[in-house]
């Protein structure tokens, strides 16, 4: 049985532009905030994103390739954790500032009036 290994950038390869791009999307920011609150690992299935599975996979890949999260397989689950120490060393206070600012905003499911912030509904609702 082979071990599946996911590619991650080294600390030297992490670029500010990629990190900011990754953090700019509301769904990816939601993942980062969840991981910041857990201060450990969380499976993708623990983080309830209002997107399709394939879109969620894309968001996790963007975060991983930007160097924001670390992903490892545990059985069939991908476990996610923030690369907080790496990001803090490269960009002091960036992650804490972004997570703090995000916590002050209304969440998507708390009555936002913009189309992009509305919770998704299923057919028949």
C-alpha positions in Angstrom: 0.0 0.0 0.0 1.4 3.4 -1.0 1.2 6.5 1.1 -0.4 9.5 -0.6 1.6 12.6 -0.1 0.3 16.1 -1.0 2.7 18.8 -2.3 3.3 21.8 -0.1 5.5 24.8 -0.7 8.6 25.1 1.5 8.7 28.2 3.8 11.1 29.8 1.3 8.5 29.3 -1.5 5.6 30.9 0.3 4.7 34.3 -1.4 2.6 37.1 0.1 0.6 37.4 -3.1 -0.5 33.8 -3.0 -1.3 34.0 0.7 -3.4 37.2 0.2 -5.2 35.6 -2.8 -6.0 32.5 -0.7 -7.3 34.5 2.2 -9.4 36.8 -0.1 -12.1 34.2 -0.8 -14.9 33.9 1.8 -15.0 30.1 1.8 -11.3 29.8 2.2 -11.3 32.5 4.9 -14.0 30.4 6.7 -11.6 27.4 6.6 -8.8 29.4 8.0 -10.9 30.9 10.8 -12.2 27.4 11.7 -8.7 26.0 11.9 -7.5 29.1 13.9 -10.3 28.3 16.5 -9.4 24.6 16.7 -5.7 25.1 17.1 -5.0 21.7 15.8 -6.0 19.4 12.9 -9.5 19.1 11.4 -10.8 16.9 8.7 -12.4 18.6 5.6 -15.7 17.0 6.7 -15.6 18.9 10.0 -15.7 22.3 8.2 -19.2 23.0 6.9 -18.7 25.0 3.7 -21.8 26.0 1.6 -20.2 24.8 -1.6 -20.1 21.6 -3.6 -17.5 18.9 -2.7 -15.4 19.7 -5.9 -15.4 23.4 -5.1 -14.4 22.7 -1.5 -11.6 20.5 -2.8 -10.4 23.4 -5.0 -10.5 25.8 -2.0 -8.4 23.5 0.1 -5.9 23.1 -2.7 -5.5 26.8 -3.1 -4.9 27.2 0.6 -2.4 24.3 0.6 -0.5 25.5 -2.5 -0.3 29.1 -1.1 1.3 27.7 2.1 -1.6 28.7 4.4 -2.5 25.1 5.4 -0.9 21.8 5.8 -2.8 18.7 4.6 -2.0 15.1 5.4 -4.0 11.9 4.8 -5.1 9.9 7.8 -6.7 6.9 6.2 -9.2 8.3 3.6 -9.6 11.7 5.4 -7.5 14.8 4.7 -6.5 16.4 7.9 -5.9 20.2 7.8 -3.9 22.5 10.0 -2.8 26.1 9.7 0.9 26.8 9.0 0.7 29.5 11.6 4.3 29.4 12.7 5.6 29.6 9.1 3.2 32.4 8.2 4.0 34.3 11.4 7.7 34.1 10.7 7.2 35.4 7.2 4.4 37.9 7.7 4.2 38.8 11.4 0.6 39.5 12.6 -0.9 38.9 9.2 -2.8 35.7 10.0 -4.0 37.0 13.5 -5.1 40.3 11.9 -7.1 38.6 9.2 -8.7 36.1 11.5 -9.6 38.9 14.0 -11.1 41.1 11.3 -13.1 38.2 9.9 -14.5 37.4 13.4 -15.9 41.0 13.5 -17.8 40.6 10.2 -21.3 39.1 10.1 -21.1 35.5 8.9 -22.7 34.5 5.6 -25.5 32.7 7.4 -26.4 35.6 9.7 -28.6 37.6 7.4 -26.2 39.2 4.9 -28.1 41.0 2.2 -25.6 40.7 -0.6 -25.9 37.9 -3.1 -22.4 36.6 -2.5 -23.1 36.3 1.2 -26.5 34.6 1.2 -26.6 31.1 2.4 -27.2 28.6 -0.4 -30.6 27.0 -0.6 -31.5 23.6 -1.9 -34.1 23.0 -4.6 -37.6 22.7 -3.2 -36.9 25.0 -0.2 
